């Protein structure tokens, strides 16, 4: 994405995760479970499930907010999405004992894009995550 990220939609998921839809339709699962406790201002979000689920999109999609005192910029959420997607993909691949090239081939991704995803320079697409989950399901069924 060459323009600054902005948020089109948000939905609270299990735990302290958010499913964020970015401008253009790309979705990212962002786990804030490790991020929120680092900042005292977010303590109510750590304790209160209902409050966490009340996340709203700020003006023009440049942030998520819960109150006037609690907001997270879309840039910060974007960086967390990159980091979490890369970590998830690396963990998945290493759990299978595959090289990047083998994993890319198994999921139908070019090796170059795989390196981008694992480096955290491109968002991990939902389709790649679903392909990995699907491959796991096929492996268990076999």
N, CA, C and O of each residue as an XYZ file, in Angstrom:
568
protein
N       0.853     -1.169      0.000
C       0.000      0.000      0.000
C       0.897      1.230      0.000
O       1.761      1.368      0.866
N       0.701      2.118     -0.961
C       1.556      3.288     -1.065
C       0.993      4.481     -0.302
O       1.756      5.355      0.111
N      -0.299      4.539     -0.109
C      -0.908      5.623      0.648
C      -0.982      5.223      2.117
O      -0.951      4.037      2.446
N      -1.082      6.224      3.007
C      -1.236      5.868      4.421
C      -2.483      5.003      4.609
O      -3.505      5.234      3.963
N      -2.397      4.014      5.490
C      -3.537      3.110      5.663
C      -4.686      3.805      6.380
O      -4.473      4.585      7.308
N      -5.890      3.516      5.944
C      -7.026      3.923      6.751
C      -7.997      2.761      6.854
O      -8.009      1.857      6.020
N      -8.796      2.809      7.883
C      -9.638      1.684      8.260
C     -11.037      1.870      7.687
O     -11.646      2.932      7.811
N     -11.522      0.819      7.065
C     -12.864      0.840      6.474
C     -13.878      0.206      7.429
O     -15.010      0.680      7.534
N     -13.477     -0.865      8.128
C     -14.379     -1.565      9.052
C     -13.549     -2.267     10.120
O     -12.370     -2.556      9.918
N     -14.182     -2.538     11.260
C     -13.518     -3.251     12.346
C     -14.531     -4.145     13.041
O     -15.704     -3.801     13.180
N     -14.047     -5.301     13.475
C     -14.889     -6.226     14.238
C     -14.026     -6.882     15.304
O     -12.948     -7.400     15.012
N     -14.505     -6.856     16.536
C     -13.794     -7.514     17.631
C     -13.925     -9.025     17.475
O     -14.989     -9.546     17.140
N     -12.818     -9.711     17.726
C     -12.783    -11.165     17.634
C     -12.494    -11.731     19.022
O     -12.622    -11.016     20.017
N     -12.107    -13.004     19.103
C     -11.785    -13.637     20.382
C     -10.621    -12.928     21.062
O      -9.732    -12.379     20.410
N     -10.652    -12.954     22.379
C      -9.571    -12.340     23.147
C      -9.526    -10.849     22.906
O     -10.543    -10.160     22.994
N      -8.362    -10.365     22.606
C      -8.169     -8.937     22.336
C      -7.717     -8.737     20.893
O      -6.813     -7.951     20.611
N      -8.365     -9.463     19.992
C      -8.050     -9.366     18.563
C      -9.127     -8.582     17.834
O     -10.300     -8.593     18.206
N      -8.690     -7.905     16.789
C      -9.595     -7.156     15.927
C      -9.403     -7.612     14.485
O      -8.276     -7.808     14.032
N     -10.505     -7.776     13.774
C     -10.439     -8.015     12.338
C     -10.645     -6.652     11.684
O     -11.729     -6.073     11.753
N      -9.600     -6.159     11.057
C      -9.628     -4.833     10.459
C      -9.707     -4.969      8.951
O      -8.935     -5.709      8.341
N     -10.648     -4.248      8.353
C     -10.732     -4.158      6.900
C     -10.170     -2.797      6.522
O     -10.650     -1.763      6.988
N      -9.158     -2.806      5.682
C      -8.479     -1.580      5.257
C      -9.107     -1.060      3.982
O      -9.834     -1.775      3.294
N      -8.818      0.194      3.675
C      -9.261      0.773      2.400
C      -8.775     -0.163      1.294
O      -7.619     -0.586      1.304
N      -9.621     -0.478      0.375
C      -9.261     -1.412     -0.689
C      -9.721     -2.832     -0.410
O      -9.675     -3.683     -1.299
N     -10.174     -3.108      0.842
C     -10.754     -4.402      1.149
C      -9.855     -5.431      1.795
O     -10.342     -6.492      2.187
N      -8.570     -5.170      1.924
C      -7.674     -6.121      2.575
C      -8.048     -6.249      4.045
O      -8.333     -5.256      4.714
N      -8.045     -7.476      4.538
C      -8.365     -7.721      5.951
C      -7.128     -8.185      6.698
O      -6.284     -8.900      6.158
N      -7.039     -7.760      7.961
C      -5.943     -8.194      8.828
C      -6.504     -8.540     10.193
O      -7.379     -7.850     10.717
N      -5.990     -9.614     10.757
C      -6.303     -9.965     12.131
C      -5.179     -9.397     12.994
O      -4.019     -9.777     12.841
N      -5.529     -8.487     13.902
C      -4.539     -7.826     14.738
C      -4.824     -8.182     16.189
O      -5.887     -7.864     16.723
N      -3.867     -8.844     16.816
C      -3.990     -9.226     18.225
C      -3.389     -8.117     19.080
O      -2.182     -7.879     19.036
N      -4.227     -7.443     19.853
C      -3.768     -6.365     20.721
C      -3.476     -6.840     22.138
O      -3.198     -6.029     23.021
N      -3.539     -8.155     22.361
C      -3.327     -8.722     23.692
C      -1.982     -8.384     24.299
O      -1.892     -8.213     25.514
N      -0.954     -8.283     23.514
C       0.366     -7.929     24.026
C       0.627     -6.437     24.013
O       1.500     -5.953     24.733
N      -0.122     -5.703     23.200
C       0.077     -4.269     23.038
C      -0.621     -3.460     24.138
O      -0.016     -2.568     24.733
N      -1.875     -3.768     24.404
C      -2.671     -2.963     25.340
C      -2.089     -2.873     26.747
O      -2.064     -1.782     27.315
N      -1.615     -3.983     27.338
C      -1.101     -3.905     28.711
C       0.150     -3.028     28.868
O       0.504     -2.646     29.984
N       0.812     -2.713     27.757
C       2.015     -1.886     27.824
C       1.702     -0.424     28.156
O       2.596      0.333     28.537
N       0.436     -0.030     28.012
C       0.058      1.369     28.181
C      -1.079      1.477     29.199
O      -2.146      0.892     29.013
N      -0.844      2.212     30.252
C      -1.815      2.351     31.335
C      -3.163      2.883     30.842
O      -4.212      2.506     31.364
N      -3.130      3.747     29.849
C      -4.372      4.336     29.355
C      -5.335      3.266     28.820
O      -6.548      3.474     28.808
N      -4.795      2.124     28.378
C      -5.635      1.059     27.831
C      -6.053      0.019     28.860
O      -6.674     -0.980     28.497
N      -5.730      0.226     30.137
C      -6.072     -0.747     31.186
C      -7.557     -1.123     31.180
O      -7.876     -2.299     31.356
N      -8.478     -0.170     30.986
C      -9.895     -0.572     30.945
C     -10.209     -1.556     29.815
O     -11.096     -2.396     29.965
N      -9.501     -1.467     28.697
C      -9.738     -2.389     27.578
C      -9.258     -3.793     27.891
O      -9.794     -4.772     27.372
N      -8.251     -3.888     28.736
C      -7.721     -5.192     29.134
C      -8.722     -5.904     30.032
O      -8.874     -7.123     29.957
N      -9.405     -5.142     30.881
C     -10.313     -5.731     31.878
C     -11.751     -5.915     31.382
O     -12.447     -6.813     31.856
N     -12.202     -5.101     30.456
C     -13.628     -5.038     30.107
C     -13.869     -5.507     28.672
O     -13.555     -4.794     27.718
N     -14.430     -6.710     28.527
C     -14.699     -7.269     27.192
C     -15.670     -6.404     26.396
O     -15.459     -6.156     25.209
N     -16.735     -5.945     27.054
C     -17.735     -5.137     26.345
C     -17.127     -3.835     25.831
O     -17.404     -3.408     24.709
N     -16.306     -3.217     26.654
C     -15.658     -1.975     26.222
C     -14.742     -2.243     25.035
O     -14.735     -1.468     24.078
N     -13.965     -3.330     25.079
C     -13.078     -3.655     23.963
C     -13.876     -3.837     22.674
O     -13.468     -3.362     21.614
N     -15.012     -4.522     22.769
C     -15.837     -4.776     21.580
C     -16.501     -3.509     21.039
O     -17.061     -3.529     19.943
N     -16.445     -2.425     21.783
C     -17.101     -1.191     21.347
C     -16.200     -0.320     20.471
O     -16.511      0.852     20.258
N     -15.102     -0.855     19.965
C     -14.175     -0.084     19.122
C     -14.932      0.544     17.957
O     -15.749     -0.098     17.297
N     -14.629      1.825     17.729
C     -15.245      2.570     16.635
C     -14.158      3.174     15.754
O     -13.033      3.415     16.193
N     -14.519      3.406     14.526
C     -13.577      3.982     13.567
C     -13.618      5.495     13.700
O     -14.687      6.105     13.711
N     -12.430      6.091     13.801
C     -12.324      7.542     13.902
C     -12.532      8.216     12.558
O     -12.703      7.565     11.527
N     -12.512      9.527     12.602
C     -12.745     10.338     11.416
C     -11.814      9.942     10.274
O     -10.601      9.834     10.455
N     -12.389      9.729      9.116
C     -11.684      9.350      7.894
C     -10.953      8.018      7.993
O     -10.160      7.687      7.112
N     -11.203      7.246      9.052
C     -10.570      5.939      9.200
C      -9.126      5.984      9.641
O      -8.394      5.014      9.444
N      -8.692      7.095     10.239
C      -7.288      7.237     10.619
C      -6.973      6.664     11.993
O      -5.819      6.691     12.421
N      -7.988      6.143     12.694
C      -7.725      5.536     14.004
C      -8.916      4.673     14.407
O      -9.974      4.705     13.777
N      -8.717      3.908     15.464
C      -9.805      3.251     16.187
C      -9.839      3.900     17.549
O      -8.798      4.232     18.115
N     -11.046      4.082     18.079
C     -11.121      4.678     19.402
C     -12.230      4.030     20.216
O     -13.188      3.468     19.686
N     -12.055      4.134     21.529
C     -13.020      3.629     22.484
C     -13.589      4.763     23.321
O     -14.735      4.702     23.767
N     -12.788      5.791     23.530
C     -13.215      6.995     24.243
C     -12.285      8.121     23.801
O     -11.373      7.904     23.003
N     -12.517      9.308     24.317
C     -11.647     10.436     23.965
C     -10.202     10.189     24.403
O      -9.273     10.750     23.821
N     -10.011      9.359     25.419
C      -8.678      9.089     25.945
C      -8.029      7.843     25.345
O      -6.820      7.653     25.477
N      -8.809      7.003     24.696
C      -8.278      5.722     24.207
C      -8.471      5.597     22.707
O      -9.581      5.377     22.223
N      -7.365      5.742     21.975
C      -7.389      5.534     20.534
C      -6.044      4.995     20.079
O      -5.014      5.208     20.719
N      -6.083      4.292     18.959
C      -4.868      3.755     18.346
C      -4.897      4.170     16.879
O      -5.896      3.959     16.191
N      -3.809      4.757     16.402
C      -3.761      5.236     15.025
C      -3.765      4.075     14.038
O      -3.348      2.961     14.357
N      -4.241      4.362     12.847
C      -4.246      3.327     11.805
C      -2.819      2.929     11.437
O      -2.579      1.778     11.072
N      -1.866      3.865     11.529
C      -0.466      3.523     11.245
C       0.061      2.475     12.224
O       0.749      1.535     11.826
N      -0.263      2.640     13.494
C       0.172      1.678     14.508
C      -0.483      0.328     14.267
O       0.178     -0.707     14.348
N      -1.769      0.331     13.973
C      -2.475     -0.924     13.694
C      -1.915     -1.599     12.444
O      -1.808     -2.824     12.396
N      -1.563     -0.818     11.446
C      -0.964     -1.345     10.212
C       0.360     -2.041     10.522
O       0.611     -3.152     10.055
N       1.213     -1.372     11.321
C       2.499     -1.982     11.684
C       2.302     -3.273     12.476
O       3.024     -4.248     12.267
N       1.322     -3.279     13.387
C       1.031     -4.503     14.144
C       0.518     -5.601     13.219
O       0.870     -6.768     13.394
N      -0.309     -5.245     12.238
C      -0.826     -6.233     11.277
C       0.317     -6.849     10.476
O       0.334     -8.060     10.255
N       1.268     -6.030     10.040
C       2.430     -6.542      9.311
C       3.236     -7.498     10.186
O       3.608     -8.588      9.754
N       3.496     -7.080     11.406
C       4.298     -7.875     12.341
C       3.617     -9.199     12.678
O       4.261    -10.248     12.657
N       2.330     -9.159     12.987
C       1.611    -10.369     13.377
C       1.442    -11.328     12.207
O       1.567    -12.540     12.377
N       1.159    -10.796     11.020
C       1.028    -11.657      9.845
C       2.332    -12.370      9.530
O       2.338    -13.563      9.225
N       3.443    -11.632      9.606
C       4.759    -12.227      9.339
C       5.081    -13.314     10.363
O       5.564    -14.388     10.002
N       4.816    -13.038     11.622
C       5.108    -14.023     12.681
C       4.243    -15.270     12.511
O       4.726    -16.392     12.662
N       2.971    -15.069     12.196
C       2.065    -16.206     12.013
C       2.565    -17.092     10.876
O       2.598    -18.315     11.008
N       2.952    -16.479      9.764
C       3.397    -17.239      8.599
C       4.712    -17.972      8.872
O       4.863    -19.136      8.499
N       5.658    -17.299      9.518
C       6.926    -17.956      9.866
C       6.694    -19.141     10.790
O       7.279    -20.207     10.602
N       5.829    -18.950     11.797
C       5.527    -20.043     12.725
C       4.867    -21.210     12.006
O       5.190    -22.369     12.266
N       3.945    -20.905     11.105
C       3.271    -21.962     10.356
C       4.284    -22.747      9.530
O       4.305    -23.977      9.564
N       5.119    -22.031      8.793
C       6.104    -22.680      7.917
C       7.109    -23.506      8.710
O       7.386    -24.655      8.366
N       7.649    -22.920      9.766
C       8.652    -23.658     10.540
C       8.035    -24.853     11.256
O       8.706    -25.863     11.467
N       6.757    -24.747     11.634
C       6.065    -25.887     12.236
C       5.911    -27.052     11.279
O       5.795    -28.201     11.706
N       5.908    -26.764     10.003
C       5.823    -27.810      8.968
C       7.201    -28.286      8.534
O       7.314    -29.262      7.793
N       8.254    -27.604      8.988
C       9.609    -27.968      8.588
C       9.895    -27.678      7.129
O      10.699    -28.370      6.505
N       9.249    -26.667      6.579
C       9.416    -26.331      5.166
C      10.359    -25.153      4.985
O      10.510    -24.316      5.875
N      10.982    -25.104      3.834
C      11.721    -23.907      3.447
C      10.693    -22.886      2.948
O       9.525    -23.217      2.743
N      11.141    -21.655      2.760
C      10.231    -20.650      2.213
C       9.743    -21.043      0.826
O       8.567    -20.870      0.506
N      10.633    -21.565      0.013
C      10.256    -21.962     -1.351
C       9.241    -23.093     -1.331
O       8.268    -23.064     -2.084
N       9.454    -24.087     -0.480
C       8.509    -25.207     -0.382
C       7.140    -24.732      0.098
O       6.109    -25.135     -0.440
N       7.142    -23.879      1.103
C       5.869    -23.389      1.637
C       5.145    -22.534      0.605
O       3.930    -22.644      0.443
N       5.886    -21.691     -0.084
C       5.276    -20.850     -1.123
C       4.638    -21.707     -2.197
O       3.514    -21.441     -2.625
N       5.349    -22.732     -2.631
C       4.824    -23.636     -3.657
C       3.571    -24.356     -3.148
O       2.600    -24.507     -3.889
N       3.591    -24.797     -1.895
C       2.456    -25.537     -1.340
C       1.196    -24.678     -1.270
O       0.086    -25.195     -1.393
N       1.361    -23.374     -1.074
C       0.195    -22.489     -0.943
C      -0.089    -21.684     -2.202
O      -1.024    -20.883     -2.225
N       0.710    -21.886     -3.255
C       0.458    -21.194     -4.517
C       0.860    -19.733     -4.509
O       0.215    -18.899     -5.145
N       1.929    -19.424     -3.787
C       2.431    -18.053     -3.675
C       3.825    -18.024     -4.293
O       4.564    -19.003     -4.186
N       4.192    -16.935     -4.928
C       5.548    -16.850     -5.468
C       6.541    -16.751     -4.312
O       6.227    -16.176     -3.270
N       7.730    -17.307     -4.493
C       8.746    -17.206     -3.439
C       9.060    -15.756     -3.058
O       9.319    -15.465     -1.891
N       9.038    -14.861     -4.023
C       9.308    -13.453     -3.724
C       8.239    -12.879     -2.790
O       8.565    -12.211     -1.809
N       6.972    -13.136     -3.092
C       5.903    -12.624     -2.225
C       5.992    -13.265     -0.847
O       5.737    -12.601      0.157
N       6.344    -14.535     -0.783
C       6.494    -15.206      0.511
C       7.527    -14.476      1.368
O       7.311    -14.230      2.555
N       8.649    -14.137      0.744
C       9.693    -13.407      1.479
C       9.177    -12.061      1.956
O       9.493    -11.641      3.069
N       8.392    -11.379      1.138
C       7.800    -10.105      1.555
C       6.883    -10.297      2.761
O       6.930     -9.524      3.717
N       6.047    -11.338      2.704
C       5.112    -11.594      3.816
C       5.867    -11.913      5.101
O       5.549    -11.376      6.162
N       6.863    -12.786      5.007
C       7.620    -13.165      6.203
C       8.478    -12.023      6.734
O       8.751    -11.964      7.933
N       8.899    -11.129      5.871
C       9.695     -9.977      6.311
C       8.814     -8.897      6.933
O       9.312     -7.973      7.576
N       7.508     -9.021      6.736
C       6.606     -8.015      7.282
C       6.557     -6.739      6.463
O       6.198     -5.681      6.982
N       6.914     -6.827      5.188
C       6.853     -5.638      4.341
C       5.546     -5.561      3.547
O       5.229     -4.517      2.975
N       4.792     -6.657      3.509
C       3.471     -6.689      2.870
C       2.505     -7.381      3.824
O       2.879     -8.308      4.543
N       1.266     -6.920      3.820
C       0.252     -7.580      4.646
C       0.041     -9.007      4.178
O       0.037     -9.286      2.979
N      -0.133     -9.902      5.131
C      -0.443    -11.292      4.816
C      -1.907    -11.358      4.369
O      -2.805    -11.064      5.158
N      -2.154    -11.737      3.120
C      -3.534    -11.790      2.648
C      -4.335    -12.897      3.343
O      -3.797    -13.931      3.739
N      -5.598    -12.647      3.470
C      -6.512    -13.616      4.065
C      -6.473    -14.924      3.282
O      -6.568    -16.000      3.870
N      -6.333    -14.839      1.958
C      -6.320    -16.049      1.124
C      -5.132    -16.946      1.447
O      -5.263    -18.169      1.416
N      -3.982    -16.365      1.754
C      -2.799    -17.166      2.087
C      -2.997    -17.828      3.445
O      -2.686    -19.007      3.617
N      -3.516    -17.069      4.409
C      -3.791    -17.653      5.727
C      -4.800    -18.798      5.605
O      -4.619    -19.854      6.210
N      -5.857    -18.587      4.825
C      -6.867    -19.639      4.652
C      -6.295    -20.851      3.918
O      -6.653    -21.988      4.225
N      -5.409    -20.612      2.950
C      -4.772    -21.737      2.242
C      -3.941    -22.568      3.212
O      -3.947    -23.797      3.140
N      -3.229    -21.907      4.117
C      -2.418    -22.630      5.105
C      -3.311    -23.440      6.041
O      -3.009    -24.592      6.350
N      -4.392    -22.847      6.484
C      -5.336    -23.553      7.362
C      -5.965    -24.728      6.625
O      -6.149    -25.803      7.196
N      -6.294    -24.516      5.355
C      -6.867    -25.593      4.539
C      -5.890    -26.732      4.332
O      -6.277    -27.899      4.393
N      -4.620    -26.410      4.086
C      -3.612    -27.443      3.925
C      -3.449    -28.253      5.219
O      -3.269    -29.470      5.179
N      -3.514    -27.561      6.363
C      -3.456    -28.256      7.651
C      -4.638    -29.226      7.784
O      -4.467    -30.356      8.241
N      -5.821    -28.787      7.388
C      -7.006    -29.637      7.478
C      -6.892    -30.856      6.568
O      -7.278    -31.960      6.952
N      -6.363    -30.655      5.366
C      -6.173    -31.792      4.461
C      -5.154    -32.779      5.022
O      -5.322    -33.993      4.904
N      -4.112    -32.255      5.622
C      -3.071    -33.113      6.196
C      -3.634    -33.951      7.343
O      -3.323    -35.136      7.465
N      -4.463    -33.330      8.180
C      -5.062    -34.063      9.316
C      -6.050    -35.120      8.823
O      -6.165    -36.192      9.417
N      -6.764    -34.816      7.734
C      -7.760    -35.739      7.221
C      -7.119    -36.963      6.552
O      -7.725    -38.031      6.480
N      -5.897    -36.789      6.071
C      -5.227    -37.870      5.329
C      -4.715    -38.962      6.239
O      -4.131    -39.936      5.766
